[in-house]
Amino acid sequence: VHGRSLMDTSLNYCFAERKTKSNLISNDRLNIKSRKLYLMALEQLGCQESSSNDEIRQARDRLAKEHHPDLWPESKYGNEKHEAESTRYIQYWACWTIINDYRTEKRWQMLSESSPTV
């Protein structure tokens, strides 16, 4: 588990780099960065690169349910535990976004490479 560094990286990706998503195909350095982030997100969810979307979705749902902030109320567990679980919950959803965006970009890239030029 990469902990805080993946959280920072994944949130930065979700909120900042989505604006420059069209650059993923044309910029090799961004492709490498995107791929590393994709592999980190898969690892965080406990999945492999060969996992299907359904398997990844099930892993995300299982982890999100386990760490949902409503299961860890501040009044019972304290603010620190509540914040930690809320952060993990957000992280799992950010991982799903990274994986989904990466796979979508790859599909578009394969379609654009295979389409005939006019």
Salt bridges, closest charged atoms under 4 A:
ASP8 OD1 - ARG4 NE 3.88
GLU17 OE2 - LYS33 NZ 2.50
GLU43 OE2 - HIS2 NE2 3.36
GLU49 OE2 - ARG35 NH2 2.80
ASP54 OD1 - ARG57 NH1 2.81
ASP61 OD1 - ARG60 NH2 2.66
GLU66 OE2 - HIS67 NE2 3.45
ASP70 OD2 - HIS68 ND1 3.79
GLU74 OE2 - HIS82 NE2 3.89
GLU85 OE1 - HIS67 ND1 2.32
GLU85 OE2 - LYS81 NZ 2.97
ASP101 OD2 - ARG18 NE 3.74
ASP101 OD1 - LYS21 NZ 3.81
